[in-house]
Amino acid sequence: MTRATKIVATLGPASSDPEVLERLIRAGVDVVRRNCSHGKAQDHIDRANLVRRVAEKVGKPVALMADLQGPKIRVGKFTDGKVMLVAGEAFVLDAGRSEPGDLGGVGLDYKELPRDVRPGDTLLLNDGLLKLTVESVRGEQVHTRVVLGGELSNNKGINKQGGGLTAPALTAKDMEDIKTAMAFQCEYLAVSFPKSATDMEMARQLANVAGEATRHKPAMIAKIERSEAIPQLEAILRASDGIMVARGDLAVEVGNAAVPALQKRMIRMAREMDKVAITATQMMESMILAPVPTRAEVSDVANAVLDGTDAVMLSAETAAGKYPVETVEQMAQIALEAERSVDVQLDADFTNKRFGRIDQSIAMGALFTAHHLGCKAIVALTESGSTALWMSRHAIKVPIYGMTSREQSQRKMALYRNVRPMLMARLSERDDALAQAERLLVDSGVLRPGDTYAITCGEPMGHPGGTNMLKVCQVG
């Protein structure tokens, strides 16, 4: 059994060495994330080129994801780099302050905060570790009382409990980073803090314009981390190609206890709408410093897999941790073990379901046939990868092979659950393409003489969205 759930790993100082990166990809990394909050444009381009070279050396398709920073909703800097806030003491968040902060208060990177809050509001700093209550707003100053104290250091984040901060999803920096991401042609572009479908539509338009010269159009991932995004989830999904369950900021805004149910709901909705889902934040957090995960982290990763997520994501664990390769190895093993217990209920999935498109119904027919016939593989000859995506929305033990002549489509399919992307020559004759597909699978050891497999394609060949044929074959 091969692993169906994909692994997204963040590239950083701990993983930028070519040898370490090669070990990460061999250990199971399918998508490499570049965090646009750190590094300059040329650094991102150089690292992306490194990923492409190493992936080619390994012989594995690896997608690139550029993750936009979004608005900087943060406090400013302190004279000594940090202060210790004490419960019951007053503390001022001052949008007009330019000098470094102290025990009495600090400046703000987010200048709109005084207009976004009112007395009685709760502000959560540093991922919710500190809690302040707003007592009054005087001009540019937000006067608060510390409810839950602790260490507050430079540039820590601010959240308003229940949401309501007006910061736009796309900043001037994000717009420049989109241009950089299009320069290295990322397969996925993750947008931070979207509140509505409009945010995602604007990001897509900017990316399409930036990539126009090379006709590159990335898939758009909406990071769900604001409480305002929850009521708009369906509309945001329709405007996106997938979502990231970004549990850090989301948990601070809606409360930790609400996140598990929201995670299940978001993953289920994404699958039902033929979108991809990534589960992120603190999945293997202890392995930043420790060589093994906690039992709770093992359960967390396994539950995301059982929820049906396409991918589980690592952030600081691979970007700055002491054990990046070991973390990926552990995550891959956990995912594989969880998948063994997945209950396949294809018949129930298809009950009373209608398909408005021929290519979509062919994809579903391939799943149903392969499952009941006991096929060794399902093969989708696809230009865009859509047929493989539709197949991957349903739990099935039969591996799906997405075969395409487009390298970008091959890399994009690296994120789809249970899909193994393969590159094949572009052929105009159907029989030649079918023969080549079988030959590739036999040569790679997937199929042996006597094995049956289901294969889909479009006729005439080479037209995206034209899948109209399902064939069941036996290797001679």
FIVEX-981352 format. One line per 10 residues: for each residue x, y, z of C-alpha. Coordinates in nm, 3 decimals. Layout:
X:Y:Z; ...
# end
This chain:
0.000:0.000:0.000; 0.138:0.341:-0.096; 0.056:0.660:0.090; -0.243:0.856:-0.043; -0.222:1.166:0.178; 0.032:1.420:0.059; 0.288:1.613:0.265; 0.354:1.987:0.234; 0.685:2.100:0.384; 0.801:2.457:0.439
1.147:2.542:0.307; 1.371:2.739:0.543; 1.721:2.752:0.692; 1.697:2.393:0.820; 1.601:2.252:0.480; 1.764:2.470:0.213; 2.080:2.262:0.186; 2.052:2.055:-0.135; 2.138:1.730:0.044; 1.878:1.787:0.317
1.618:1.887:0.058; 1.687:1.570:-0.138; 1.640:1.361:0.177; 1.313:1.544:0.250; 1.174:1.469:-0.096; 1.283:1.105:-0.075; 1.123:1.084:0.271; 0.786:1.185:0.129; 0.753:1.559:0.060; 0.512:1.623:-0.229
0.475:2.003:-0.211; 0.736:2.258:-0.102; 0.601:2.577:0.056; 0.781:2.909:0.042; 0.667:3.151:0.312; 0.667:3.499:0.160; 0.685:3.653:0.510; 1.059:3.580:0.502; 1.324:3.641:0.240; 1.365:3.864:-0.063
1.236:3.808:-0.417; 1.559:3.667:-0.560; 1.594:3.435:-0.262; 1.250:3.288:-0.334; 1.337:3.244:-0.702; 1.671:3.079:-0.620; 1.509:2.839:-0.371; 1.236:2.751:-0.619; 1.497:2.669:-0.883; 1.678:2.454:-0.626
1.358:2.259:-0.555; 1.304:2.200:-0.927; 1.663:2.073:-0.970; 1.654:1.842:-0.670; 1.309:1.705:-0.758; 1.432:1.629:-1.110; 1.736:1.451:-0.964; 1.513:1.239:-0.739; 1.274:1.175:-1.029; 0.964:1.285:-0.839
0.710:1.554:-0.930; 0.707:1.818:-0.654; 0.475:2.118:-0.656; 0.573:2.465:-0.535; 0.344:2.671:-0.314; 0.397:3.042:-0.250; 0.228:3.150:0.074; 0.151:3.523:0.088; 0.218:3.709:0.413; -0.110:3.901:0.423
-0.165:4.204:0.647; 0.083:4.262:0.933; -0.155:4.271:1.229; 0.125:4.298:1.483; 0.266:4.503:1.767; 0.586:4.699:1.712; 0.928:4.653:1.873; 1.042:4.692:2.236; 1.348:4.867:2.376; 1.476:4.540:2.524
1.317:4.315:2.263; 1.042:4.203:2.500; 0.844:4.284:2.815; 0.667:4.075:3.077; 0.299:4.171:3.100; 0.138:4.122:3.441; -0.231:4.042:3.490; -0.426:4.343:3.617; -0.180:4.602:3.483; -0.262:4.863:3.220
-0.106:4.842:2.873; -0.143:5.082:2.580; -0.141:4.980:2.213; -0.050:5.306:2.037; -0.081:5.339:1.658; 0.092:5.679:1.676; 0.394:5.564:1.872; 0.727:5.556:1.686; 0.971:5.494:1.973; 1.029:5.138:2.101
0.784:4.993:2.351; 0.814:4.933:2.725; 0.606:4.797:3.013; 0.354:5.077:2.966; 0.279:5.022:2.598; 0.400:4.961:2.245; 0.350:5.087:1.892; 0.158:4.906:1.620; 0.236:4.784:1.270; -0.142:4.765:1.227
-0.245:5.131:1.236; -0.619:5.066:1.197; -0.659:4.893:1.534; -0.802:5.200:1.717; -1.086:5.215:1.461; -1.155:4.841:1.477; -1.208:4.801:1.851; -1.434:4.935:2.123; -1.447:4.907:2.504; -1.517:4.552:2.616
-1.345:4.385:2.320; -1.090:4.112:2.389; -0.753:4.121:2.214; -0.537:3.809:2.196; -0.164:3.846:2.136; 0.106:3.595:2.044; -0.131:3.321:1.921; -0.364:3.369:2.217; -0.103:3.326:2.490; -0.176:3.678:2.618
-0.519:3.833:2.667; -0.605:4.203:2.693; -0.943:4.370:2.749; -1.006:4.705:2.579; -1.105:4.969:2.836; -1.109:5.276:2.612; -0.997:5.419:2.280; -0.843:5.767:2.285; -0.740:5.889:1.944; -0.463:5.658:1.821
-0.431:5.483:2.157; -0.608:5.164:2.265; -0.601:5.145:2.644; -0.623:4.789:2.771; -0.605:4.585:3.090; -0.398:4.266:3.098; -0.618:3.965:3.174; -0.369:3.689:3.094; -0.007:3.798:3.126; 0.322:3.664:3.001
0.613:3.753:2.775; 0.539:3.981:2.480; 0.825:4.025:2.233; 0.883:4.218:1.910; 0.630:4.195:1.625; 0.392:3.943:1.784; 0.051:3.905:1.622; -0.279:4.057:1.736; -0.621:3.895:1.700; -0.960:4.024:1.803
-1.170:3.755:1.966; -1.471:3.690:1.742; -1.308:3.866:1.447; -1.379:4.211:1.312; -1.041:4.351:1.210; -1.073:4.538:0.881; -0.725:4.469:0.739; -0.745:4.383:0.367; -0.637:4.034:0.262; -0.397:4.165:-0.004
-0.129:4.422:0.080; 0.117:4.605:-0.144; 0.383:4.352:-0.040; 0.152:4.065:-0.138; 0.105:4.216:-0.483; 0.483:4.226:-0.533; 0.517:3.873:-0.397; 0.258:3.753:-0.648; 0.482:3.882:-0.926; 0.776:3.696:-0.775
0.572:3.376:-0.741; 0.474:3.399:-1.107; 0.841:3.448:-1.198; 0.920:3.100:-1.061; 0.579:2.968:-1.172; 0.447:2.824:-0.848; 0.176:2.564:-0.892; -0.016:2.692:-0.588; -0.064:3.041:-0.445; -0.192:3.056:-0.086
-0.377:3.373:0.015; -0.370:3.470:0.384; -0.671:3.605:0.575; -0.934:3.613:0.295; -1.274:3.721:0.425; -1.477:3.675:0.107; -1.480:3.534:-0.245; -1.383:3.881:-0.369; -1.045:3.855:-0.196; -0.973:3.529:-0.379
-1.099:3.660:-0.713; -0.874:3.964:-0.683; -0.570:3.748:-0.599; -0.643:3.521:-0.896; -0.674:3.817:-1.131; -0.343:3.963:-1.010; -0.171:3.626:-1.051; -0.312:3.572:-1.399; -0.197:3.918:-1.508; 0.150:3.863:-1.358
0.179:3.524:-1.530; 0.037:3.636:-1.864; 0.374:3.644:-2.042; 0.426:3.272:-1.979; 0.053:3.185:-1.975; 0.101:3.055:-1.624; -0.208:3.033:-1.402; -0.154:2.897:-1.051; -0.417:2.718:-0.846; -0.548:2.939:-0.565
-0.555:2.821:-0.203; -0.762:3.017:0.050; -0.619:3.009:0.402; -0.916:3.001:0.637; -0.796:3.187:0.945; -1.054:3.461:1.009; -1.387:3.408:1.180; -1.552:3.621:0.907; -1.449:3.357:0.652; -1.660:3.083:0.811
-2.006:3.212:0.700; -1.854:3.279:0.355; -1.687:2.940:0.327; -1.889:2.805:0.034; -1.845:3.125:-0.169; -1.472:3.135:-0.090; -1.437:2.773:-0.201; -1.616:2.843:-0.528; -1.368:3.124:-0.598; -1.067:2.904:-0.506
-0.908:2.575:-0.608; -0.868:2.464:-0.250; -0.847:2.568:0.114; -0.593:2.551:0.392; -0.732:2.486:0.739; -0.495:2.735:0.905; -0.568:2.646:1.264; -0.343:2.901:1.438; -0.512:3.236:1.378; -0.848:3.065:1.330
-0.831:2.908:1.676; -0.744:3.243:1.834; -1.047:3.410:1.674; -1.312:3.137:1.718; -1.168:2.955:2.022; -0.966:2.634:2.035; -1.267:2.415:2.111; -1.445:2.513:1.787; -1.158:2.421:1.555; -1.185:2.038:1.532
-1.547:2.048:1.415; -1.468:2.332:1.174; -1.175:2.131:1.035; -1.401:1.835:0.959; -1.665:2.060:0.804; -1.414:2.243:0.584; -1.249:1.927:0.456; -1.585:1.764:0.384; -1.712:2.073:0.200; -1.392:2.097:-0.006
-1.421:1.735:-0.117; -1.790:1.774:-0.203; -1.707:2.080:-0.416; -1.413:1.908:-0.594; -1.154:2.129:-0.423; -0.836:2.031:-0.241; -0.786:2.066:0.134; -0.465:2.115:0.333; -0.455:2.082:0.713; -0.190:2.299:0.878
-0.046:2.446:1.200; 0.138:2.273:1.483; 0.085:1.925:1.341; 0.426:1.799:1.461; 0.527:2.107:1.664; 0.728:1.922:1.928; 0.960:1.783:1.659; 1.109:2.128:1.611; 1.324:2.027:1.909; 1.249:1.658:1.971
1.329:1.353:1.752; 0.985:1.193:1.805; 0.631:1.339:1.808; 0.394:1.341:2.102; 0.102:1.095:2.110; -0.136:1.388:2.069; 0.042:1.498:1.750; 0.024:1.145:1.612; -0.353:1.146:1.674; -0.387:1.494:1.524
-0.220:1.393:1.195; -0.411:1.065:1.182; -0.745:1.236:1.240; -0.679:1.484:0.959; -0.606:1.188:0.731; -0.928:1.015:0.842; -1.117:1.341:0.779; -1.011:1.310:0.414; -0.760:1.595:0.387; -0.551:1.596:0.069
-0.239:1.702:0.254; -0.093:1.765:0.597; 0.148:2.054:0.631; 0.470:2.121:0.821; 0.584:2.476:0.895; 0.863:2.548:1.143; 0.921:2.173:1.180; 1.098:2.162:0.842; 1.185:2.532:0.802; 1.379:2.575:1.125
1.355:2.251:1.323; 1.637:2.023:1.435; 1.485:1.711:1.277; 1.326:1.806:0.941; 1.381:1.470:0.768; 1.275:1.264:1.069; 0.958:1.475:1.096; 0.860:1.399:0.737; 0.935:1.029:0.786; 0.717:1.017:1.098
0.433:1.205:0.929; 0.442:0.973:0.627; 0.427:0.667:0.851; 0.134:0.805:1.054; -0.060:0.889:0.739; -0.005:0.545:0.591; -0.121:0.369:0.907; -0.433:0.588:0.929; -0.520:0.517:0.565; -0.523:0.144:0.628
-0.836:0.188:0.839; -1.028:0.410:0.593; -1.365:0.256:0.510; -1.446:0.270:0.139; -1.813:0.352:0.076; -1.821:0.433:-0.292; -2.172:0.299:-0.346; -2.308:0.531:-0.078; -2.112:0.822:-0.228; -2.284:0.775:-0.564
-2.640:0.718:-0.438; -2.877:0.979:-0.582; -2.582:1.172:-0.729; -2.623:1.334:-1.070; -2.346:1.443:-1.306; -2.389:1.735:-1.541; -2.070:1.670:-1.737; -1.958:1.373:-1.945; -1.597:1.388:-1.824; -1.706:1.391:-1.460
-1.937:1.094:-1.505; -1.657:0.901:-1.680; -1.429:0.969:-1.382; -1.692:0.839:-1.140; -1.756:0.536:-1.362; -1.386:0.450:-1.350; -1.387:0.456:-0.970; -1.698:0.239:-0.942; -1.570:-0.015:-1.195; -1.218:-0.038:-1.052
-1.348:-0.079:-0.698; -1.592:-0.361:-0.777; -1.368:-0.536:-1.030; -1.062:-0.525:-0.805; -0.840:-0.340:-1.053; -0.475:-0.283:-0.968; -0.481:0.076:-1.089; -0.695:0.356:-1.229; -0.531:0.558:-1.505; -0.649:0.904:-1.611
-0.498:1.043:-1.932; -0.549:1.412:-1.860; -0.429:1.745:-1.993; -0.530:1.969:-1.703; -0.548:1.711:-1.423; -0.921:1.765:-1.363; -1.019:1.402:-1.422; -0.765:1.286:-1.163; -0.888:1.553:-0.921; -1.249:1.435:-0.948
-1.143:1.075:-0.891; -0.941:1.175:-0.585; -1.246:1.322:-0.408; -1.365:0.973:-0.312; -1.196:0.724:-0.078; -1.078:0.420:-0.270; -0.795:0.173:-0.208; -0.707:0.155:-0.580; -0.422:0.396:-0.667; -0.495:0.663:-0.928
-0.231:0.748:-1.189; -0.269:1.089:-1.348; -0.081:1.082:-1.681; -0.022:1.406:-1.864; 0.210:1.555:-2.121; 0.220:1.886:-1.931; 0.484:1.925:-1.660; 0.279:2.190:-1.479; -0.023:1.958:-1.463; 0.200:1.677:-1.340
0.334:1.890:-1.056; -0.011:2.028:-0.971; -0.147:1.674:-0.928; 0.124:1.609:-0.666; -0.116:1.763:-0.409; -0.419:1.548:-0.495; -0.495:1.271:-0.249; -0.428:0.919:-0.382; -0.302:1.050:-0.718; 0.041:0.952:-0.855
0.133:1.200:-1.131; 0.327:1.068:-1.430; 0.464:1.241:-1.739; 0.405:1.088:-2.080; 0.472:1.190:-2.439; 0.206:1.394:-2.616; 0.034:1.163:-2.866; -0.253:1.238:-3.101; -0.363:0.877:-3.157; -0.571:0.720:-2.884
-0.438:0.364:-2.923; -0.078:0.485:-2.912; -0.149:0.679:-2.591; -0.321:0.380:-2.428; -0.030:0.154:-2.517; 0.222:0.404:-2.382; 0.029:0.437:-2.054; 0.031:0.060:-2.001; 0.399:0.039:-2.087; 0.486:0.310:-1.833
0.300:0.129:-1.555; 0.451:-0.209:-1.643; 0.802:-0.065:-1.661; 0.758:0.106:-1.324; 0.641:-0.218:-1.162; 0.284:-0.105:-1.096; 0.129:-0.361:-1.332; 0.220:-0.720:-1.414; 0.092:-0.961:-1.679; -0.265:-1.060:-1.597
-0.344:-0.744:-1.396; -0.657:-0.546:-1.480; -0.679:-0.168:-1.476; -0.930:0.102:-1.570; -0.821:0.384:-1.799; -0.996:0.704:-1.908; -0.913:0.944:-2.190; -1.068:1.186:-2.435; -1.119:1.141:-2.806; -0.996:1.334:-2.996
-0.684:1.350:-2.779; -0.530:1.661:-2.629; -0.838:1.869:-2.544; -0.874:1.970:-2.176; -1.216:1.874:-2.039; -1.271:1.623:-2.320; -1.257:1.294:-2.126; -1.531:1.078:-2.278; -1.403:0.719:-2.273; -1.358:0.449:-2.008
-1.186:0.123:-2.089; -1.104:-0.179:-1.873; -0.784:-0.352:-1.981; -0.582:-0.656:-1.887; -0.205:-0.663:-1.919; -0.109:-0.930:-2.175
# end
